[in-house]
Amino acid sequence: MPLTAITAWEGLFDRLGVPQGGAQGQTLLVIGGAGGVGSMVIQMARALTGLTVVATASRAESVKWCRDLGAHHVVDHHGDIAAQMEALGLRGANYVYSANTTAKNWAAMVEAVAPQGRILLIESQAPVDARDVMRKSVSIHWELMFTRPLFNTPDMIEQHRLLNEVAELIEAGRMRGTMTRNLGKINAANLTQAHALVESGGMIGKVVLEDF
C-alpha cells in the first residue's frame, strides 16, 4: 500500500498539481488503470477531486476492475485512445497519468493529451521525444517515490502525512487495497511466479509475498 499510495498521491497532487476538491469539468486519463499504481490513482481522483476519470484496460476482467474502482469511462489501450475519448464527448485529457510502459504508450499520450495539458511519467526504460508535445505546450512531469528520502528534502514529512490521509480514506471505505494475489511465503519458487505474473503485462492490482 505505501508504495502505490505514495506514487499515486505525489503524482496527482504534487507533480501534476491537481487541486483537491477541484478540477470539475476536467479529464484525467490513467494509462494502465488496472495495475497497482493505476488502481490507486483512479480511487484518489474519484475520492478527492472532481475530475472525470478515464482509465485504459482491454480485458473484460480489467475493465470491470477499473469501473469498480470508480473510473467513469474505460477505453481500450489497444485501440485509438484519442478517438475513443472523442466518441465519449471528451476533447482530450487535461491530465495524463502514465502508470504503464512509457515508450509503448507515448504516441497515444501525445495524441490524447489536451493542449496545455500535463503528462506524468513513472518509468523510463526507453527514451521518448519531449518535442512531440511542444506544439500543444504540454508539460511533462516525473514521479519517483524515493526522491524525497534520497535527497532528504525539507518536505519529506509529507509522505507521512499523505499515508495517514490514505489510511483514513481506506478505513472510511472510500478507498480499498489493491492486492489481488497472495502467493504465500517469500521463496525462490514463489518469487519466480510473482515476477512472471508482473512481466506478463496482464496483472490486475498487486501480487504479494509475505514471510520467509
C-alpha positions in Angstrom: 0.0 0.0 0.0 2.6 2.6 0.9 4.5 2.2 -2.5 1.4 2.6 -4.7 -0.2 5.2 -2.5 2.8 7.5 -2.3 3.4 7.2 -6.1 -0.2 7.9 -6.9 -0.6 10.7 -4.5 2.6 12.5 -5.3 2.0 12.1 -9.0 -1.5 13.5 -8.9 -1.2 16.3 -6.3 2.5 17.2 -6.0 3.6 16.8 -9.6 0.6 17.3 -11.8 -0.8 19.8 -9.4 -4.4 18.6 -9.4 -6.4 20.6 -6.9 -8.0 18.5 -4.2 -11.7 19.2 -4.2 -11.5 20.8 -7.6 -10.8 20.2 -11.3 -14.5 19.8 -12.1 -15.1 19.7 -15.8 -11.5 18.5 -16.5 -10.4 15.0 -17.5 -7.8 12.6 -16.2 -6.5 9.8 -18.4 -4.9 6.9 -16.5 -2.7 4.7 -18.7 -2.7 1.2 -17.1 -5.7 1.7 -14.9 -5.8 -1.9 -13.7 -2.2 -2.0 -12.4 -1.2 -1.3 -8.8 -0.4 2.4 -9.2 -3.2 3.0 -11.7 -5.7 1.4 -9.3 -4.8 3.9 -6.6 -4.8 6.9 -9.0 -8.4 6.1 -10.0 -9.5 5.9 -6.5 -7.8 9.0 -5.3 -9.1 11.0 -8.2 -12.6 9.9 -7.5 -12.4 10.4 -3.7 -10.6 13.7 -3.7 -11.2 15.6 -6.9 -13.9 16.5 -9.4 -12.1 15.0 -12.4 -13.7 12.8 -15.0 -11.6 9.7 -14.8 -10.9 7.7 -17.9 -8.8 4.5 -17.5 -7.2 2.2 -20.1 -7.8 -1.5 -20.0 -8.5 -4.2 -22.6 -9.7 -7.5 -21.0 -13.2 -7.9 -19.5 -11.8 -8.5 -16.0 -9.5 -5.5 -16.0 -12.3 -3.3 -17.4 -14.6 -4.4 -14.6 -11.8 -3.8 -12.1 -11.3 -0.2 -13.2 -15.1 0.5 -13.2 -15.5 -1.0 -9.8 -12.7 1.3 -8.5 -14.6 4.3 -9.8 -13.5 5.1 -13.4 -16.2 7.0 -15.2 -15.1 5.5 -18.6 -12.7 2.7 -19.7 -11.0 2.8 -23.1 -9.1 0.0 -24.8 -5.3 0.8 -25.0 -5.0 -1.5 -28.0 -7.2 0.9 -30.0 -7.1 4.6 -30.7 -7.4 6.2 -27.3 -7.9 9.7 -28.5 -10.7 8.6 -30.9 -12.4 6.6 -28.1 -12.3 9.6 -25.8 -13.7 11.9 -28.6 -16.6 9.4 -29.0 -17.3 9.8 -25.4 -17.6 13.6 -25.8 -14.2 14.2 -24.2 -11.9 16.6 -26.1 -8.5 15.4 -24.8 -7.2 14.8 -21.3 -6.1 17.8 -19.2 -4.0 15.4 -17.2 -2.4 12.1 -18.2 -1.0 9.8 -15.6 1.0 7.1 -17.2 1.3 4.1 -14.9 2.5 1.7 -17.6 5.3 1.4 -20.1 6.1 5.0 -21.2 7.7 4.3 -24.6 5.0 1.9 -25.7 2.2 4.3 -24.9 3.9 7.6 -25.7 2.4 8.2 -29.1 -1.1 7.6 -27.7 -0.4 10.0 -24.9 0.8 12.7 -27.3 -2.4 12.3 -29.3 -4.8 12.1 -26.3 -3.5 14.9 -24.1 -5.3 18.3 -24.4 -3.5 21.4 -25.5 -1.7 23.0 -22.4 -2.3 19.7 -20.6 0.1 17.8 -18.3 1.7 14.3 -18.5 3.0 12.4 -15.6 5.5 9.5 -16.1 6.8 7.0 -13.6 9.3 4.9 -15.6 11.9 5.5 -18.2 13.1 2.2 -19.7 13.3 3.6 -23.2 13.6 7.2 -24.4 10.8 9.4 -25.7 11.0 12.7 -27.5 9.6 15.6 -25.5 9.5 17.7 -28.6 6.4 15.6 -29.6 4.2 17.7 -27.3 5.8 21.1 -27.9 3.1 22.1 -30.3 0.5 21.6 -27.6 2.6 23.4 -24.9 2.2 20.3 -22.8 4.3 19.9 -19.6 6.0 16.6 -18.6 6.4 15.6 -15.0 8.2 12.8 -13.3 7.3 10.9 -10.1 9.6 8.8 -8.0 8.5 8.0 -4.5 12.1 7.8 -3.3 13.1 11.4 -4.4 12.2 12.9 -1.0 14.1 10.4 1.2 17.0 10.1 -1.3 17.7 13.8 -1.2 16.4 14.4 2.4 14.2 17.2 1.1 12.7 19.7 3.6 9.2 18.4 2.9 9.9 14.7 3.4 7.4 14.6 6.2 4.6 15.0 3.6 4.9 11.2 2.9 4.0 10.5 6.5 1.0 12.9 6.2 -0.3 11.6 2.9 -0.1 8.0 4.2 -2.2 9.0 7.2 -4.8 10.5 4.9 -4.9 7.4 2.7 -5.3 5.2 5.8 -8.3 7.3 6.9 -9.8 7.0 3.4 -9.4 3.2 3.5 -10.8 3.0 7.0 -13.8 5.1 5.9 -14.5 2.8 2.9 -13.7 5.5 0.4 -10.7 3.6 -1.0 -9.5 0.0 -0.8 -6.3 -2.0 -1.1 -5.2 -3.3 -4.5 -3.8 -6.8 -3.5 -5.4 -9.4 -5.8 -3.0 -12.3 -5.4 -1.1 -13.6 -2.3 1.4 -16.3 -3.3 2.4 -17.0 0.3 5.9 -17.2 1.6 8.9 -15.4 0.1 11.0 -18.1 -1.5 12.6 -18.7 -4.9 9.7 -20.5 -6.5 7.0 -18.0 -5.4 9.2 -15.1 -6.3 9.7 -16.5 -9.8 6.0 -17.0 -10.1 5.3 -13.4 -8.9 7.8 -11.9 -11.4 6.2 -14.0 -14.2 2.8 -12.6 -13.3 4.0 -9.0 -13.4 6.1 -9.4 -16.5 3.1 -10.9 -18.4 1.6 -7.4 -18.5 -1.8 -8.8 -17.5 -1.6 -8.4 -13.8 -4.6 -6.7 -12.1 -3.7 -4.8 -8.9 -0.8 -6.1 -6.9 0.7 -9.6 -6.2 2.0 -10.1 -2.6 4.6 -12.3 -0.9 4.9 -12.5 2.8 7.2 -14.1 5.5 10.3 -16.1 4.8 
